[in-house]
C-alpha cells in the first residue's frame, strides 16, 4: 500500500529540489525507499557513448567513474534506451532477455560486482542524439522489478521530470539571489509568477519580451493567457489546481505545448509554490505557481530508431545493428557487446531477413538512408 502522507511529502521535496539542487541526494534516497530499490541516479547519455551523472544516491564514486569511463560502451541497454518515449518506464527485461543479459561482459564485470540485479528507469527528456534518465537499481536480494515497483515509479516520474526540467533553468543555491524575483530576472528563460486566477504577480525581463511579441502568450487585464485555445485551458486548469498543493497539480503541468504552429515549439513547465520550502517564496508575491516558458527544438529521430521501428527489430537485434555501424565485423561486434560470435551471427541473419539486405555494408547504407530495402 502507498502511504499518501509519505508520497505527498516526497513530491513536495522533489519540487523543492527544482530550486535547490543540494536537496537531490536526499530526494533520491526517499525515492529509492518508496519505489523499492537500493540506489538511484539522474543522468544523461548520448549516441557518442558518453554521459554524466548529475545526482546519485548510494552508488560508489568509483563505480560511477568505471561506468562512464569504461563500461558505458558495453552497456547492452544503451542503444534501446534512445527509443523509449518520455516518461515511459522500462527495466532490463524490456531491452533484452535476462538470460542473455547475464552473459554479457557488462553484467559480469560491472553489474554483478556492484551486487545489482536490475535497473528500472524512465526517460525524462530526449533529443535525436541524447536523453536524460531517472533510474533505480535493485540488488540481488530484491530481484527484478515487479508491477508494484513500476506503479510506484509511475507515481513519481512526472514530478521528477518537471523538477529536473525546471532545475536546468534555475538553481537558487547557485544564484545566491536576495529574492525569487531577483533570481528570475537574471534568467534568459521567461518566468511568470501567477495567482490561482492566472493573474501575473511577477514577470521577468524575458517574459515581458514574450508578452510584447504576443504570438505565444498575451495578457488581458493582467491575466496570462496562451494564444492557443487548448493550451490556454490546460494552463488555467493547472494553475487553479496549484492552489491546493503539489499533489493536486497532477502530471499535466509538464512541458505544456503552447503552440501547434510549425516553427513555434514553445512549452511551459509549471512549479507549484504553495507547499514545502517554496511556500515562503510564493507568498511574498501572492503567487501559487511559477511558469517557466522555453523553446524546444524538434530534432529528427535517431536513424537507428527509425530503422528499428520500420523493420520491427527486437532490442537485441538493435544492439547488433548499432554495433555494425560503430565497429563492424562479427568478432569485433561480439567483443563490443560481450556476447558470443554465434549469437551475433544469429541476430545478423534475422536482421538481414527483416531488411531484405544480405551484407553488413548494405545495412550501413540502409540506415544512413543511401539505399532502399526494396527495388522499384
Beta strands, then each sheet from edge to edge (+ up, - down):
strand 1: 39-46
strand 2: 50-57
strand 3: 89-90
strand 4: 116-126
strand 5: 130-139
strand 6: 190-194
strand 7: 200-203
strand 8: 217-220
strand 9: 223-226
strand 10: 256-257
strand 11: 266-272
strand 12: 289-295
sheet 1: 2+ 1- 5+ 4- 3+
sheet 2: 7+ 6- 12+ 11- 10+
sheet 3: 8+ 9-
end
